[in-house]
Amino acid sequence: MNELIIDDSNFDEHFFDARKSGPKQGQVLAKFRARAELIEGHMKEQLVYLLKNMPNGGESCVKVMQKLGCATYSDSMRVPIEMAEDLLKGLSDDEVLHKPYEYDYEQFFYTRRENIPQNDPHWSVIEILNLDDHLERKEVTEAGTISSKIIIDKKEADDS
């Protein structure tokens, strides 16, 4: 049997961002976790702008760090606090933009178990229990698309 090689060219064919797609039959939830650096760029410029100009900028920064930066919850708060402290200490915007801030990066993907790298400390599997209970069935007809979701099995209903 040939070994499947997943790289940048075919990653999106095998790993589906859990923020944008739901699970499919036979998939598990894979977690990728690594240490990352927030470096100079558009996202960091937005964080500095939010911290300096918006009344609830801290809250907005947490959301940006989580959604765009894939930061863990605690680091999504810690990094903007560190940036704000640096600004309060007198660092200029440019100095804060050039300074790297480390954080824990965490992203979730739906994929087949065999696609997850073995013995890699960055990857772990989260089992999806009762996946069939959450998947919808769709049928395309001439009149349109009919979708249904199984709530309870008829046999289970008859037995109870």
N, C-alpha and C positions, 0 to 999 in steps of 0.2 A: 504494500500500500504506500502511495506517495505521500510525503509530508506536505501539508498545506503551509505555504509561506505567506504571512500577512505582513505587508509593509505599507508605506504611504500611498502607493498606487491603488491598493484594494481594501484599505482599512474600513472605509465607509460601506463596503459591501458586506462586511461581517460583523461590525460593531455599530450599534444604533444608539445614539445619544438618548438617554432616558428622559431628558428634558423636552425632547421633540417628538418622541415616538413611544408607542406602548409595546408590551411584550407580544410575541407570537408563539405559537405552539412549539414546544421543544426548547425554548430559550430560558436562560437563567439571567440574573442580574449580576453583572460584574462590576467591581469597584476598582478603580485605578487611583492610587494614592502615591504622591511623591512630594519632595520638597521643591519649591519653586521660588523664583525671584521676581518681584514686581519691579520692572525696569522702566526707563523712560519710554513714553509712548502715549497714545491717545487716551487710554483708560486712566493712566496716572494723571494726565493733565485734567481730566474730568474730576478725579478725586480731589485734587488741589483746589479746583474751582468750587466744588461743592463745599469743601471745608471752609473756604474763605468767604463765600458769598451767599450761602443759603442758610436760612434759619434752622432747618432740620437737616443740614448737610451731613451730619454724622450718620443719621439713619439711612440716608440715601447712599452714602459710601458703603455701608454694610451690605446693602442690596446689590450694588455694583460689584463688590468683591465676590459675593456669593454667585451671582448669575453670570457675570462675564469672566471673572477671575477664577471661578470654581474653588474658592477658598473655603476651608472648613468654617463652621459657625464662629468658633472662638477666634480664629485668625482674621475673619472678616471684620471683627471688631478691633482686634489688636493693631493691625496694620494702619488703619486710619487714625487711631489714637496716637501711634508713634509718629505718623506724619504731622499730625496737629501739634504734638509736643515739639517737634523739630521746628515748625513754623513759629511757635510761641517763643522758642529759644533764640529766634532771630535769623534762622536760615532763610535764604531767599527762595522764591519759587523755583528758580533754576537749580539751586543746590538740592532741594528736595526731589526735583524731577530726576536729577543725576544719581541720587543716592539709591542703591538697591535695598529693597525690604523683602526679607525671606518670609515665606508662609507655607502652610500645608495645602497642597492642591489635591482636590478630591473630585473625581468625575465618575458617573455611573453610566453603564452601557447595557443594553440587552444584546445577548449573543448566545450562540450555542456553546455548551460547556467545553467542547473540544477546541474551540478557538482561543481559549484563555491560556496564556503562557504558563507552563508548569514550572514550579520551583522559582518563581519570580516574586520577590517580596513586595513588589508594587501592586500586584493583582490579587484579588480575593473574590470568592463567589458568595452571593447571597441567594439562597434557594427561594423560589417563588412557589408557595404552597397554594393549592387549589387554583392553578392558573386557568383551567377550563371554566371555572365559575366566573371568571372576570372577562373572558374573551367573548366578543359578540359574533354572531353568525350573520352574514350578509348574503343576500341573493338578489341578483340583478334581473328584473323582468322588463317587459315592454312598457309597463306603466311607471317604472322607476326602480329604486333600490328598496328592498325590504330588509330591515335589520331586526334581529331578535337577540335576547339574552336569556339564558337558562337561569331561572331563579331557584327552582326546586325540581328535582327529578320526580316524574310521575310515580315511579315505583316507590320512592321514599314517601311520597304523599299518601299512597295507598296503604303502606305499612304502618303509618302512624295514625 
